[in-house]
């Protein structure tokens, strides 16, 4: 009887009789940095060490039509703050665990392309000729090598945060609106900051859609039948 009650509440065994994968929500930025440290490591390794030389793509008509807007570089760089703020403000153990599983799922999917079909972007064509990007541009050129472009993990991650953030009904409309606009601006900035080709963003959106299909499986692994409203 007790076992059935636990399953109904989403805190007992999963459907296959296994204990759920459940991370603990904590008020510690260091804790979340450690949880995502393997993620950052895999990204940086695939970004800087290649088994296949990254290819530069020809600019499409969309790429040629979109101007370089240096003042959007801080928005692009704010992706790091955006993602970690979204993770830090997760509401419970189940949500944290689902975010963890889905974000790592996106990394695995993208890493297949990073390893075997690597794409690079000629950022020097834009960043080498202007100082308008300031400290944010210098930081990003130091932090991120101009490869791992296809698919855009920037776009996939940000769209996932927007999607899951809209489900946080305990948050105010203002909070959800700000997070949505912020996330979409990050996605848009990938093109206007000349860090990605248009096809990279399209592929990143495809990865996001694939993640939506994977969401029920992630919830099942955590033992969460539905997103709690509080």
C-alpha positions as CSV (number, residue, x, y, z in Angstrom):
1,X,0.0,0.0,0.0
2,X,2.8,2.4,1.0
3,X,4.7,1.6,-2.2
4,X,1.7,2.5,-4.4
5,X,1.3,5.8,-2.6
6,X,4.9,6.7,-3.2
7,X,4.6,5.9,-6.8
8,X,1.5,8.0,-7.2
9,X,3.3,11.0,-5.6
10,X,6.4,10.5,-7.7
11,X,8.8,10.0,-4.9
12,X,9.1,6.2,-4.8
13,X,10.2,3.7,-7.5
14,X,10.0,4.5,-11.2
15,X,7.8,2.5,-13.5
16,X,10.5,-0.1,-14.1
17,X,10.9,-0.7,-10.3
18,X,14.1,1.3,-10.2
19,X,14.9,4.1,-7.8
20,X,14.4,7.5,-9.5
21,X,17.4,9.6,-10.6
22,X,17.1,12.5,-8.3
23,X,19.5,15.4,-7.6
24,X,19.0,17.6,-4.5
25,X,18.3,21.2,-4.9
26,X,20.7,23.4,-2.9
27,X,21.2,27.1,-2.5
28,X,24.8,26.9,-3.6
29,X,26.2,28.1,-6.9
30,X,29.3,26.0,-6.4
31,X,27.1,22.9,-6.2
32,X,25.5,23.6,-9.6
33,X,28.9,24.5,-11.1
34,X,30.2,21.1,-10.0
35,X,27.1,19.3,-11.4
36,X,27.7,20.9,-14.8
37,X,31.5,20.8,-14.7
38,X,31.6,17.6,-16.8
39,X,29.3,19.4,-19.3
40,X,31.7,22.4,-19.6
41,X,34.7,20.0,-19.8
42,X,33.3,18.0,-22.7
43,X,32.3,21.2,-24.5
44,X,35.7,22.7,-24.1
45,X,37.6,19.6,-25.1
46,X,35.6,19.0,-28.3
47,X,35.9,22.7,-29.0
48,X,39.7,22.9,-28.9
49,X,40.9,19.4,-29.7
50,X,39.7,17.9,-33.0
51,X,39.9,14.5,-34.6
52,X,38.6,16.0,-37.8
53,X,39.5,19.5,-39.0
54,X,36.6,21.9,-38.6
55,X,35.1,23.2,-41.8
56,X,34.2,26.8,-42.6
57,X,30.8,27.0,-44.4
58,X,29.9,29.4,-47.1
59,X,27.7,32.3,-46.0
60,X,24.0,31.8,-47.0
61,X,21.9,34.7,-48.1
62,X,20.6,34.9,-44.6
63,X,24.1,35.2,-43.1
64,X,25.0,37.9,-45.6
65,X,21.8,39.8,-44.9
66,X,22.2,39.9,-41.1
67,X,24.6,42.7,-40.0
68,X,27.2,42.5,-37.3
69,X,25.8,44.3,-34.2
70,X,28.6,44.6,-31.7
71,X,26.4,46.0,-28.9
72,X,24.6,42.6,-28.8
73,X,27.8,40.8,-27.7
74,X,27.0,41.3,-24.0
75,X,23.7,39.7,-24.6
76,X,25.4,36.8,-26.3
77,X,27.8,36.4,-23.4
78,X,25.0,36.7,-20.9
79,X,24.0,33.2,-22.0
80,X,26.3,31.9,-19.2
81,X,24.5,34.0,-16.5
82,X,21.1,33.2,-18.0
83,X,21.5,29.4,-17.9
84,X,23.0,29.3,-14.4
85,X,20.4,31.7,-13.1
86,X,17.7,29.4,-14.6
87,X,19.3,26.3,-13.0
88,X,19.8,28.1,-9.6
89,X,16.2,29.1,-9.4
90,X,14.8,25.6,-10.0
91,X,11.9,24.9,-7.8
92,X,12.5,21.4,-6.5
93,X,14.6,18.2,-6.8
94,X,12.5,16.8,-9.7
95,X,12.9,20.0,-11.8
96,X,16.6,20.1,-11.2
97,X,17.0,16.5,-12.2
98,X,15.0,16.9,-15.4
99,X,17.0,20.1,-16.4
100,X,20.2,18.1,-15.7
101,X,19.2,15.1,-17.8
102,X,17.8,17.2,-20.7
103,X,20.8,19.6,-20.9
104,X,23.2,16.7,-20.9
105,X,21.1,15.0,-23.6
106,X,21.5,18.1,-25.7
107,X,25.3,18.0,-25.1
108,X,25.5,14.3,-26.2
109,X,23.5,15.0,-29.4
110,X,25.5,18.1,-30.3
111,X,28.9,16.4,-29.4
112,X,28.3,13.8,-32.1
113,X,28.4,16.6,-34.7
114,X,31.2,18.4,-32.8
115,X,33.4,15.3,-33.1
116,X,32.6,14.0,-36.6
117,X,31.1,16.9,-38.5
118,X,32.9,19.9,-36.9
119,X,32.0,23.4,-38.1
120,X,33.9,26.6,-37.4
121,X,33.0,30.2,-37.9
122,X,35.4,32.9,-39.2
123,X,35.0,35.3,-36.2
124,X,38.3,37.1,-37.1
125,X,36.5,38.6,-40.0
126,X,34.4,40.6,-37.5
127,X,36.1,40.7,-34.2
128,X,39.6,41.4,-35.5
129,X,38.5,44.7,-37.1
130,X,36.7,46.4,-34.3
131,X,37.1,47.2,-30.6
132,X,33.4,47.8,-30.2
133,X,32.8,44.4,-28.6
134,X,34.9,45.5,-25.6
135,X,35.6,43.3,-22.6
136,X,32.7,41.0,-23.4
137,X,34.0,40.2,-26.8
138,X,37.6,39.7,-25.5
139,X,36.2,37.4,-22.8
140,X,34.3,35.2,-25.2
141,X,37.2,34.9,-27.7
142,X,39.2,33.7,-24.7
143,X,36.5,31.4,-23.3
144,X,35.2,29.9,-26.5
145,X,37.1,28.8,-29.6
146,X,35.3,29.5,-32.9
147,X,34.3,25.9,-33.5
148,X,31.5,23.7,-32.1
149,X,29.2,25.8,-34.2
150,X,26.8,23.1,-35.7
151,X,24.3,22.6,-34.0
152,X,24.2,25.7,-31.9
153,X,24.3,24.6,-28.2
154,X,23.6,28.2,-27.4
155,X,20.3,28.1,-29.1
156,X,19.3,24.6,-27.9
157,X,20.1,25.4,-24.3
158,X,18.4,28.8,-24.3
159,X,15.2,27.5,-26.0
160,X,15.1,24.7,-23.4
161,X,15.3,27.2,-20.6
162,X,12.6,29.3,-22.2
163,X,10.4,26.2,-22.6
164,X,10.8,24.9,-19.1
165,X,10.7,28.4,-17.6
166,X,7.2,28.9,-19.0
167,X,6.1,25.9,-17.0
168,X,7.0,27.4,-13.7
169,X,3.5,28.5,-12.8
170,X,4.5,29.5,-9.2
171,X,6.7,32.3,-10.8
172,X,5.1,35.6,-11.6
173,X,4.1,36.5,-15.2
174,X,6.8,39.2,-15.1
175,X,9.5,36.6,-14.2
176,X,8.4,34.2,-16.9
177,X,8.3,37.1,-19.4
178,X,11.7,38.4,-18.6
179,X,13.2,34.9,-18.8
180,X,11.5,34.3,-22.1
181,X,12.7,37.5,-23.7
182,X,16.2,37.1,-22.3
183,X,16.4,33.6,-23.7
184,X,15.1,34.6,-27.1
185,X,17.5,37.5,-27.3
186,X,20.4,35.2,-26.6
187,X,19.3,33.0,-29.5
188,X,18.9,36.0,-31.8
189,X,22.3,37.4,-30.8
190,X,24.1,34.3,-32.0
191,X,23.5,35.5,-35.6
192,X,23.9,39.3,-35.0
193,X,27.1,38.7,-33.1
194,X,28.5,36.6,-35.9
195,X,29.2,33.6,-33.8
196,X,27.1,31.2,-35.9
197,X,25.7,30.5,-39.3
198,X,22.0,30.5,-39.8
199,X,22.0,26.8,-40.4
200,X,23.6,26.3,-36.9
201,X,20.6,28.0,-35.3
202,X,18.2,25.9,-37.3
203,X,20.0,22.7,-36.2
204,X,20.0,24.0,-32.6
205,X,16.2,24.4,-32.8
206,X,16.0,20.8,-34.1
207,X,18.0,19.6,-31.1
208,X,15.6,21.5,-28.9
209,X,12.6,19.9,-30.5
210,X,14.2,16.5,-30.0
211,X,14.7,17.4,-26.4
212,X,11.0,18.1,-26.0
213,X,10.3,14.6,-27.2
214,X,12.8,13.2,-24.7
215,X,11.3,15.2,-21.8
216,X,8.7,12.5,-20.8
217,X,11.5,9.9,-20.5
218,X,13.5,12.3,-18.3
219,X,10.5,12.9,-16.1
220,X,10.0,9.1,-15.8
221,X,13.6,8.7,-14.8
222,X,13.2,11.2,-12.0
223,X,9.9,9.7,-10.9
224,X,8.0,13.0,-11.6
225,X,4.6,12.3,-13.1
226,X,4.0,16.0,-13.7
227,X,5.6,19.4,-13.0
228,X,4.6,20.5,-9.5
229,X,3.0,23.9,-9.4
230,X,4.6,24.9,-6.2
